[in-house]
Amino acid sequence: MTNIPVFKPLIEEEELLAVRESLEVGWLGMGKSVGEFEEAISALLGLQDRYVAAVSTGHAALHLAILVAGLEEGSEIITPAFNNVADFQAITAAGCKPVFCDILEDTLCIDPKSVENLIGPNTKAIITMDYFCCLADHEAIAEIADRYGLRVIHDAAHSFGSTYKGKMIGTFSDLCMFSFDPVKTITCIDGGVLLVRSEEELSQVRKMRLIGMNQSATKMYENQRAWNFDVDGLGYRYHLSNPHAAMGLAQLAKMPLITKTRQLSCRLYNNLLRNIPEVTVPASDFVDVTPFLYYIRVPAKYRDKFRAHLTANGIDTGVHWQPGHHFSLFANVRSSSLKVTDKISKEIVSLPLHSNMSEETVELIASAVNGFFSAAS
Ligand SMILES: Cc1ncc(COP(=O)(O)O)c(C=O)c1O
């Protein structure tokens, strides 16, 4: 029997049918479904003053976000060391330098004070990120950015569908991106979206995602292409393709179910685990979020044995993440004190969280967690 995986996409008849129909249409590149996917995202988020560009991955969205922000080569971008490698690599690929700040212990998201202490003459942007089921202090980051004239890129790879102080994620940030990779709450198998604030930025992104070709998106969204076009700048092969968008559309239709069932599982986890003295559960009531993953913190001395215990009991776990300064490529980047990052990165454990996960599965996992700590204490 295979273990309960950390991630499991919700793939049902609707997704199979959508991809099959898309393949049968035969226009496999960027086309009609991509336009429809962008419109569906815009409608779901209720976007008024933001433009949506679908791309091939979340990493591509981050890379294009940094490029469209118009930062000079060598500019510094402050981001938590406790973030995904994709962010560090996107900064580097755009010719900028990552600078690592610390996180807050209650949310595991960016620490605004740590950001402010790092701001120097070359600082041009901040990448803030929502972690798992926790949202960053976006107001504090926007206030700092305003004061110092910085761009803000909001990595919302984990918070699609969530609400921050009554506003849907995606509706208020300077630049915002989502990931729809294989493990996210909704998946396009691989895919991403970048939200920008002006038609000019949108047109830049549209060119850059199509290796610099200024093909009319409207024409492509009719499953057609132009044979005459100009190339006036650098570009990448970062567009989203129709079958991926068709899959995304089928998933978007399930957002209410995805949100509700993930919230219920997280609440049940919190209720079953919060009284174990060695375990720290997320400080969330899971009301306004569509949780991406569920994490707990355990004392560092137990973590390896604890994870081995769960594996032996048929339960996979994950560690998200190794912090940036532990990678050789980023070991020497400028940083603030990373005290919280260093502490919590030895303690975090991701437990399985799937859409539509049964109560019994959550109970079984919680009882294995309990079993370990009853024996350990
Ligand atoms: C916070 C964060 N940002 C960006 C990415 C990159 O997204 P993608 O895998 O779609 O390239 C991920 C992927 O896991 C992520 O967790």
The ligand as a MOL file (V3000), in Angstrom:
LIG
                    3D

  0  0  0     0  0            999 V3000
M  V30 BEGIN CTAB
M  V30 COUNTS 16 16 0 0 0
M  V30 BEGIN ATOM
M  V30 1 C 5.8870 30.4300 -2.5600 0
M  V30 2 C 6.1170 29.8980 -3.9320 0
M  V30 3 N 6.4450 30.7520 -4.9200 0
M  V30 4 C 6.6540 30.3490 -6.1780 0
M  V30 5 C 6.5650 29.0220 -6.5190 0
M  V30 6 C 6.8570 28.6030 -7.9130 0
M  V30 7 O 5.7080 28.1950 -8.5810 0
M  V30 8 P 5.8090 27.1230 -9.7790 0
M  V30 9 O 6.0880 25.7910 -9.1600 0
M  V30 10 O 4.4730 27.2040 -10.4090 0
M  V30 11 O 6.9000 27.5710 -10.6700 0
M  V30 12 C 6.2350 28.0750 -5.5340 0
M  V30 13 C 6.1310 26.6540 -5.8770 0
M  V30 14 O 5.9590 25.7950 -5.0770 0
M  V30 15 C 6.0080 28.5230 -4.2080 0
M  V30 16 O 5.7030 27.6690 -3.2300 0
M  V30 END ATOM
M  V30 BEGIN BOND
M  V30 1 1 1 2
M  V30 2 1 2 3
M  V30 3 2 2 15
M  V30 4 2 3 4
M  V30 5 1 4 5
M  V30 6 1 5 6
M  V30 7 2 5 12
M  V30 8 1 6 7
M  V30 9 1 7 8
M  V30 10 2 8 9
M  V30 11 1 8 10
M  V30 12 1 8 11
M  V30 13 1 12 13
M  V30 14 1 12 15
M  V30 15 2 13 14
M  V30 16 1 15 16
M  V30 END BOND
M  V30 END CTAB
M  END
